[in-house]
Amino acid sequence: MNENTLKGEWNQMKGSVKQKWGELTNDDLDYIEGSRDKLVGRLQERYGHAQDQAERDVDDWRNTNGY
């Protein structure tokens, strides 16, 4: 899935993101707007993950959920 598709389906994915990463706020989700890079950045901030770990987490989540 490319970045444009992720952004286009973001409203549908918000619930799944919130379930997976409960520390993300609604403001975080609005800021992310479906951007993979922004999601990775917020995971780094909220969970203290290194960038490579946050990227793996996002990619694993996307693959698991078919995004």
C-alpha positions as a printed NumPy array, in Angstrom:
array([[  0.   ,   0.   ,   0.   ],
       [  1.336,   3.388,  -0.85 ],
       [  1.202,   6.545,   1.253],
       [ -1.785,   7.977,  -0.657],
       [ -3.873,   4.881,  -0.007],
       [ -3.015,   4.995,   3.685],
       [ -4.149,   8.617,   3.867],
       [ -7.336,   7.884,   1.925],
       [ -8.409,   5.152,   4.334],
       [ -7.19 ,   6.844,   7.488],
       [-10.626,   7.458,   9.001],
       [-11.384,   3.749,   8.758],
       [ -8.031,   2.791,  10.286],
       [ -8.115,   5.126,  13.274],
       [ -9.954,   2.611,  15.442],
       [ -7.416,  -0.08 ,  14.723],
       [ -4.538,   2.297,  15.448],
       [ -6.139,   3.385,  18.722],
       [ -6.661,  -0.241,  19.719],
       [ -3.059,  -1.182,  18.923],
       [ -1.437,   1.932,  20.409],
       [ -3.763,   3.111,  23.157],
       [ -1.427,   5.872,  24.332],
       [ -2.036,   7.832,  21.129],
       [ -4.584,  10.575,  21.698],
       [ -7.285,  11.745,  19.315],
       [ -5.139,  14.822,  18.705],
       [ -2.271,  12.509,  17.731],
       [ -4.535,  10.687,  15.278],
       [ -5.671,  13.988,  13.761],
       [ -2.043,  15.097,  13.417],
       [ -0.966,  11.818,  11.805],
       [ -3.586,  12.133,   9.023],
       [ -2.605,   8.717,   7.655],
       [  1.069,   9.58 ,   7.231],
       [  3.318,   6.614,   7.983],
       [  6.197,   8.923,   8.922],
       [  4.037,  10.901,  11.341],
       [  2.74 ,   7.677,  12.905],
       [  6.29 ,   6.407,  13.341],
       [  7.277,   9.716,  14.939],
       [  4.401,   9.674,  17.399],
       [  5.169,   6.088,  18.38 ],
       [  8.737,   7.14 ,  19.087],
       [  7.498,   9.979,  21.288],
       [  4.787,   8.103,  23.184],
       [  6.492,   4.744,  23.595],
       [ 10.165,   5.685,  23.548],
       [ 10.907,   3.348,  20.654],
       [ 13.877,   3.81 ,  18.367],
       [ 12.948,   4.782,  14.82 ],
       [ 13.7  ,   1.337,  13.371],
       [ 11.55 ,  -0.362,  16.023],
       [  8.655,   2.047,  15.439],
       [  8.899,   1.493,  11.67 ],
       [  8.817,  -2.29 ,  12.162],
       [  5.8  ,  -1.972,  14.471],
       [  3.905,   0.129,  11.905],
       [  4.808,  -2.201,   9.039],
       [  3.803,  -5.273,  11.088],
       [  0.497,  -3.632,  12.001],
       [ -0.178,  -2.714,   8.363],
       [  0.632,  -6.227,   7.144],
       [ -1.423,  -7.899,   9.848],
       [ -4.457,  -5.723,   9.114],
       [ -4.152,  -5.691,   5.354],
       [ -3.383,  -1.989,   5.105]])
